[in-house]
Amino acid sequence: MRALLEYCDLGWNDQCLRFYANNRAVVTLSYNQVRKPMYSNSVGKWQKYQLYLAPLLEALDVISDYADILGQVSQLFSTRHTGKVAGPA
């Protein structure tokens, strides 16, 4: 959870661990999931659909590679024009 928040450049809040206890209205079809603590009984279930997901997974890998390249170019551009090394993308 902390790594996800750090990646999104968000600060830590202890309530993150008790997201299911929030009293705000939930108006999505995932209402029941939102009101439960995290669970692990679904981990790996996607694998039985791996054959069908292969094109999507390949596209996401390409997108990830492209994002990495853009981040490197951005960092290089920032360094070249400011003289400072940019932080992580």
C-alpha positions as CSV (number, residue, x, y, z in Angstrom):
1,M,0.0,0.0,0.0
2,R,2.8,2.4,0.9
3,A,4.6,1.8,-2.4
4,L,1.4,2.5,-4.4
5,L,0.9,5.8,-2.5
6,E,4.6,6.7,-3.0
7,Y,4.3,5.9,-6.7
8,C,1.3,8.2,-7.0
9,D,3.2,10.9,-5.0
10,L,0.6,10.8,-2.2
11,G,1.3,10.9,1.5
12,W,0.6,8.2,4.0
13,N,-2.5,8.2,6.1
14,D,-3.3,5.4,8.6
15,Q,-6.8,5.4,7.4
16,C,-5.5,3.9,4.2
17,L,-5.4,0.5,6.0
18,R,-9.1,1.0,7.0
19,F,-10.5,2.2,3.7
20,Y,-13.5,-0.2,4.2
21,A,-14.6,1.6,7.3
22,N,-15.2,4.9,5.4
23,N,-18.9,6.0,5.7
24,R,-19.0,7.8,2.4
25,A,-21.6,6.5,-0.1
26,V,-20.4,4.0,-2.7
27,V,-22.5,4.0,-5.8
28,T,-20.6,1.4,-8.0
29,L,-21.3,-2.2,-8.6
30,S,-18.2,-3.0,-6.4
31,Y,-20.0,-1.8,-3.3
32,N,-19.5,-5.1,-1.5
33,Q,-15.8,-5.2,-2.3
34,V,-15.2,-1.6,-1.2
35,R,-16.7,-2.4,2.2
36,K,-14.4,-5.4,2.9
37,P,-10.7,-5.4,4.0
38,M,-8.2,-6.5,1.5
39,Y,-8.1,-10.2,0.8
40,S,-5.9,-12.5,-1.1
41,N,-8.2,-15.3,-2.2
42,S,-8.4,-13.9,-5.7
43,V,-4.6,-13.7,-6.3
44,G,-3.6,-15.6,-9.4
45,K,-7.2,-16.2,-10.7
46,W,-6.4,-14.1,-13.7
47,Q,-4.0,-16.8,-14.9
48,K,-6.8,-19.0,-16.2
49,Y,-7.6,-16.2,-18.7
50,Q,-4.0,-15.6,-19.6
51,L,-4.5,-16.8,-23.2
52,Y,-7.3,-14.3,-23.7
53,L,-5.3,-11.5,-22.0
54,A,-2.1,-12.1,-24.0
55,P,-2.8,-9.3,-26.5
56,L,-3.5,-6.8,-23.7
57,L,-0.5,-7.9,-21.7
58,E,1.7,-7.5,-24.7
59,A,0.3,-4.0,-25.5
60,L,0.8,-2.9,-21.8
61,D,4.4,-4.1,-22.0
62,V,4.9,-2.0,-25.1
63,I,3.3,1.0,-23.4
64,S,5.5,0.4,-20.3
65,D,8.6,0.4,-22.5
66,Y,7.4,3.6,-24.3
67,A,6.8,5.3,-20.9
68,D,10.3,4.4,-19.7
69,I,11.8,5.8,-22.9
70,L,9.7,9.0,-22.5
71,G,10.9,9.3,-18.9
72,Q,14.5,9.0,-19.9
73,V,14.1,11.6,-22.7
74,S,12.3,14.0,-20.3
75,Q,15.1,13.6,-17.8
76,L,17.7,14.2,-20.4
77,F,15.9,17.3,-21.7
78,S,15.5,18.6,-18.2
79,T,19.2,18.1,-17.5
80,R,20.3,19.7,-20.7
81,H,18.2,22.8,-20.2
82,T,18.6,23.4,-16.5
83,G,21.9,21.9,-15.8
84,K,20.3,19.9,-13.0
85,V,19.5,16.2,-13.0
86,A,15.8,15.7,-12.8
87,G,14.4,13.4,-10.1
88,P,12.8,10.0,-10.8
89,A,10.0,10.1,-13.4
